[in-house]
């Protein structure tokens, strides 16, 4: 219960900080930095999280992702689900770029 109250207080403080930042004109930059930071994951770390190698096919990656995501959904670990999802996003960008470069 205490963590829920703390969580709500942090969200309210964050919203207030964004409101204050918008008055000074730095809100847009702050939001962009937060988005970049939340998605920033290096390829080696992404591969380690999903347990795949550089030679793994996209189908293998999706299969590992689905398996890990479902396991963490059942066990209730949102943090691990988030890490697995970010790892897939990181590798998806790389594989899409490689596919574009081949054509």
SULQUI-V651082 format. One line per field, one symbol per residue. ss: DSSP state (~ for helix, > for strand, _ for the rest). phi: phi as a letter, one per 40 degrees, with the letter a starting at -180 (. if undefined). burial: b if it has 9 or more other C-alpha atoms within 8 Angstrom, else e. A space follows every 10 residues. Layout:
BEGIN
ss=???
phi=???
burial=???
END
This chain:
BEGIN
ss=_~~~~~~~~~ ~~~~~~~~~~ ~~~~__~~~~ ~~~~~~~~~_ __~~~~~~~~ _______~~~ ~~~~~~~~~~ ~~~~~__~~~ ~~~~~~~~~~ ~~~~~~~~~~ ~~_
phi=.ccccccccc cccccccccc ccccgbcccc cccccccccc acddcccccc gbbccccccc ccccddcccc dccccgbccc dcccccccdc ccdccccccc ccb
burial=eeeeeeeeee eeeeeeebbe bbeeebbeee eeeeeeeeee bebebbbebb ebeeeeeeeb bbebbeebbe ebbeeeeeee bebbbbbbeb beeebeeeee eee
END
